[in-house]
């Protein structure tokens, strides 16, 4: 264990778990409304966390500059979240409560999340729904006009609010509308098609960013009193993932290089229900919402011989009788059935495919709606999942009302991220990380419908309080961008860009990205071994070195240049890959999405080691040093997670 | 399969553009159209040529970033976004003309990339309910009929891609504006500001240089989210009432 570093104090308030957030709010420092306009805040990213933070802070009176790489803030990838958002409203009278949501999230995360943060998240969940309804988000309703709910994995209550299969879209457009209102009022300055390339630190505090205008290539600086990174996750390190093509780790990684520690980098979520890979030229994987597991039953043919027949087209799935089907999730987990958490569902899909019972290309299982359609009728199923079924048909050319869907796990979400304390502040004072960009709430596995909850909780209800506390001790004085720290950072950014442009090797940026992705998926994906990880460590290092010698980046900086944008992002992914492998190697246990084959129960379930690994691993840049934040469980006793 | 692409290349907003021809072989019918452009770009980059710039992001048909005309139709031949268009929609050996969207309020930035911030500015003019964070009533305090919520959701599904503008001979943004006005006018939360909202959004639409609606319904035919022109009827009704009725809150 490293020496105690004061900077890694999580600053969790005293008191019982359920009183901590109230206690914090009662004692946090405040900034007088008239003085808020003296502070400038930079918000990077316009997804749920970024838009909600930018809008809320601007409403309070701060001057906000909001940045996104997309052409409009409404495009951020939160928009693609399908299934829903959890809230402990207990509108269904089925026994839900703040404590239960907290408990499910901690358990779902396999006891690797910080209790205090998760409890606060559960408390705030109910306010989010109120806020979103007030903004005019058309959530699904019952006939009587009240809000409808559905169930999601890892829970035995119905607490998920939804807007068809487009919940993320509707929540994001709600936050975007609040942001748009503040843009109109002049309180937010929006910079779309801008990418953050460096963080500027003055006297130990985050005081601004260096950005590249993606249209003109112009490099410029922006100064502020605090910087919020709301830039999402890093799943694109695997090349193929359900993330948007542009999703990247660059802003977080450049901050990491400047001293923001990175926590639990190896904790990745592999989502069980995605459309399987079809060929080598694929650029992107598509998720089918977890909500489908409410009515869809997951199965494979009972024997490898039958599966082979199905794969070769000699037997259609409808022809297989009940006895010839293996509903493997229902068989192994009778209590939760098809609604086990994502890590469990993914791993089991992999097992049956490894046994030779996969369908399609061999790397797919069935998600079958036959029984639900028989029970409820096609119209009911259409009203619940119509857009998802259409999307599936569009991509695969098959009609899921007639034949079962083919699905397979794919990289979806990253639980790791920049380390933050209870106030969402990173190890750099004045630099915050919100939403998927931080590590704090989901431990080693995130439950469905809780990413939206976290993004909005952080942006609407946490940062307005915690940022005020920081600024209440901060002088109003602004730092001009002519300050040497800004000038130096700009020069460095330009130097790195020139370096990329001058290599002029003979392999495309995509080539390196694909190679990295294949290696990460093989050795640092759904299941990991020491041997495999050690192999990957060497391979990724080689790739990184080769990239800097042999990549071909065309065009120039002073222009819209897609190739250059990608090159910068892939350079960062290559470094991140090495860190993820290092982290997966040191964590000699299995927990949640991190499954080390050496550590499993006789039934093949993840085997945690609480004695040695009940901590958050926190890395300094360059894998120089790993710190530990020990996790103390006061309310929940960690047990072997069981969904049987 | 084989495919020949005639793609619009334009180095920036002030230069003149032209079509260039690219031939591709061994294309999988399961590939999406944008994956074919990805493939072509890798080839161009390895040859040291400037890749084709096009807008895209989620590749799931929901972010609204992708655009393009293929053979003159926004998002190509089927009623989806370009990213959800697969090569099986085309014939082996087909020739495809690929262009950026043509509308005065959507200036070309480079190749197939256009600037659609005019749509953002229309939303900024009033496409919201003016509530602050916090201090709102319980979500279930105001029941909303299921039919209304569903119809509102139909309108709220708009992804802001601009296909309606691109398909319209007048480059009108009426379907886009109507979707937002209708989404909020149908819900009790949006009713308070309905009069000012519709007037301000329409004023901004005119200011941006979008054309007028002449009810050809080309927008509905091309909208990847099947948004109905009946929302335009509601928009007109909202606008008319806002003009003739005294302001009510």
Interface residues (C-beta under 8 A of the other chain):
Chain A: X52 X55 X56 X59 X70 X71 X72 X73 X74 X75 X76 X77 X79 X80 X89 X91 X127 X129 X130 X131 X132 X133 X134 X135 X136 X137 X138 X139 X140 X141 X142 X143 X144 X145 X146 X147 X163 X164 X166 X168 X169 X170 X173 X176 X177 X178 X180 X181 X183 X184 X190 X192 X215 X242 X244 X245 X246 X278 X279 X281 X282 X283 X284 X286 X287 X391 X394 X395 X396 X397 X460 X461 X464 X506 X507 X508 X509 X510 X511 X552 X554 X555 X559 X560 X562 X563
Chain B: X11 X12 X28 X30 X31 X32 X34 X35 X38 X39 X41 X42 X44 X45 X46 X48 X49 X50 X51 X53 X55 X56 X57 X58 X59 X60 X61 X62 X63 X64 X65 X80 X84 X86 X88 X109 X110 X113 X115 X116 X117 X119 X120 X123 X124 X125 X127 X128 X129 X130 X131 X132 X133 X134 X136 X137 X138 X139 X140 X142 X143 X144 X145 X146 X149 X150 X152 X153 X156 X157 X159 X160 X183 X184 X187 X189 X190
